């Protein structure tokens, strides 16, 4: 079976069985609904592996950013602001592109992870990928931009916003650990789930 949007196979997802017990019925002879989920050999990704993948992605994103920041430093006080804008755009493009074309960022690929649709294991469509990026990285991206504004008052506001962004990131981590499918708030908003092979 293929995903109509992305054309990627859905072989890592299995349909729910017709019921909960032998013959599709539970002991009370009532048909029960079961949710689809990963096929054998595929599981919902653990937090530690996801964090390692995110660190790898951070390195991939950070190296080009340093080059751009050094070049834009010659522009003057607005250089760091422009570098922040470039980094945010680069981050959004990187994740949206990799999630919608490869089903995983490069860091996730290295850790044998995939970010897929929670409904059927299909490749995320562009809207899902954008929503996931916005809910996952949006607050910290705003902090980065505001903190580098050449206007002192707004830069101070950005610094104050960093505390809120840190609290939000902790909330994402908390919601991910509390979910049986390891779906954080950002995953729920995008209808996505992160799975691990092997």
C-alpha positions in Angstrom: 0.0 0.0 0.0 1.3 3.5 -0.7 0.6 6.9 0.7 -1.4 8.9 -1.9 0.3 12.1 -0.8 3.9 11.0 -0.6 4.0 7.8 -2.5 5.9 6.1 0.4 5.1 2.6 1.5 3.2 2.0 4.7 4.8 -1.3 5.4 5.8 -0.3 8.9 2.3 0.0 10.1 -0.3 -2.7 10.7 -4.0 -2.5 10.7 -5.8 -3.2 13.9 -7.1 -6.7 14.5 -10.9 -7.2 14.2 -11.3 -7.6 17.9 -9.5 -8.1 21.2 -9.7 -11.9 21.7 -9.9 -15.1 19.7 -12.0 -14.6 16.6 -12.0 -10.9 17.1 -14.1 -10.8 20.2 -13.3 -10.3 23.9 -14.4 -12.8 26.6 -17.6 -11.0 27.0 -18.4 -11.6 23.3 -18.3 -7.9 22.6 -16.4 -6.6 19.6 -13.6 -4.2 20.8 -11.9 -1.6 18.7 -8.1 -1.7 18.5 -5.9 1.1 17.2 -3.5 0.6 14.3 0.1 0.7 15.3 3.7 -0.3 14.3 4.3 -3.6 12.7 6.5 -6.2 14.3 10.1 -4.9 14.5 8.9 -1.3 14.8 8.2 0.4 18.1 7.4 3.9 19.3 10.7 5.7 19.7 12.1 6.2 23.2 13.0 9.6 24.5 16.8 9.1 24.8 17.1 8.0 21.2 15.0 11.0 20.0 17.1 13.4 22.0 20.3 12.0 20.5 18.8 12.3 17.0 17.9 15.9 17.8 21.5 16.7 18.9 22.8 15.3 15.6 20.3 17.5 13.7 21.4 20.4 15.8 25.1 19.9 14.7 24.0 19.6 11.1 22.0 22.9 11.4 24.6 24.8 13.5 27.7 24.4 11.2 26.2 26.3 8.2 24.7 28.8 10.7 28.2 29.6 12.1 29.5 30.3 8.5 26.5 32.6 7.8 26.8 34.4 11.1 30.5 35.1 10.5 29.8 36.4 7.1 26.9 38.6 8.3 29.0 39.9 11.2 30.6 42.3 8.7 27.2 43.8 8.0 27.1 45.5 11.4 24.6 45.3 14.3 21.9 43.9 12.1 24.1 41.0 11.1 23.2 38.8 14.0 19.5 39.5 13.4 19.8 38.5 9.8 21.7 35.4 10.8 18.9 34.4 13.2 16.3 34.8 10.4 18.5 32.6 8.1 18.8 30.0 10.8 15.1 29.8 11.5 14.3 29.5 7.8 17.1 26.9 7.4 15.7 24.9 10.3 12.1 25.0 9.1 13.2 24.0 5.5 15.5 21.2 6.8 12.9 19.5 9.0 9.9 20.0 6.7 11.8 18.7 3.7 13.3 15.7 5.4 10.1 14.7 7.1 8.1 14.9 3.9 10.6 13.3 1.5 12.7 10.8 3.7 10.2 10.3 6.6 13.0 11.3 8.9 15.6 14.0 9.5 19.3 13.0 9.0 19.7 12.7 12.8 16.7 10.4 12.9 17.9 8.3 10.0 21.2 7.7 11.9 19.2 6.5 14.9 16.8 4.4 12.8 13.8 6.7 13.6 11.0 7.9 11.4 8.4 10.6 11.9 5.2 9.4 10.3 1.5 10.0 10.4 0.0 8.6 13.6 -3.2 7.5 11.7 -1.6 5.0 9.3 2.2 5.3 9.3 2.2 7.2 6.1 4.7 10.0 5.2 3.8 13.3 6.7 2.3 15.8 4.3 3.6 19.3 4.1 0.9 20.7 6.4 1.6 18.2 9.1 5.4 18.8 8.8 5.0 22.6 9.1 2.7 22.2 12.1 5.1 19.8 13.8 8.0 22.2 13.2 6.0 25.2 14.4 4.8 23.5 17.6 8.2 22.0 18.3 10.6 24.8 17.4 8.4 27.9 17.0 8.8 29.4 20.5 12.6 28.9 20.6 12.8 30.3 17.0 10.9 33.5 18.1 13.3 33.9 21.0 16.3 33.6 18.8 14.9 36.2 16.4 13.8 38.7 19.1 17.0 38.3 21.1 19.1 39.3 18.1 17.0 42.4 17.2 19.1 45.6 17.0 16.4 47.3 19.0 17.4 47.0 22.7 13.9 46.9 24.1 12.8 44.0 21.8 16.1 42.2 22.4 15.4 42.4 26.2 11.9 41.0 25.5 13.5 38.2 23.6 15.7 37.4 26.6 12.7 37.3 28.9 10.8 35.1 26.4 13.6 32.6 26.6 12.4 31.5 30.0 8.9 30.8 28.6 10.5 28.9 25.7 12.4 26.8 28.2 9.2 26.0 30.1 7.5 25.1 26.9 10.3 22.8 25.9 10.0 21.1 29.3 6.3 20.7 28.7 6.9 19.0 25.3 9.3 16.6 27.0 6.8 15.9 29.8 3.9 15.3 27.4 6.1 13.0 25.3 7.1 10.9 28.3 3.5 10.6 29.5 2.1 9.3 26.3 2.0 5.5 25.6 2.8 6.3 21.9 5.5 8.9 22.9 3.5 11.6 21.3 4.3 15.0 22.7 2.0 18.0 22.4 3.7 18.9 19.1 3.0 15.4 17.7 -0.6 15.6 18.8 -1.0 18.9 17.0 0.5 17.5 13.8 -1.0 14.0 13.9 2.5 12.5 13.9 4.4 9.9 15.8 8.0 8.9 16.0 8.8 5.2 15.4 12.0 3.2 15.7 13.1 0.3 13.6 14.8 -2.7 15.1 
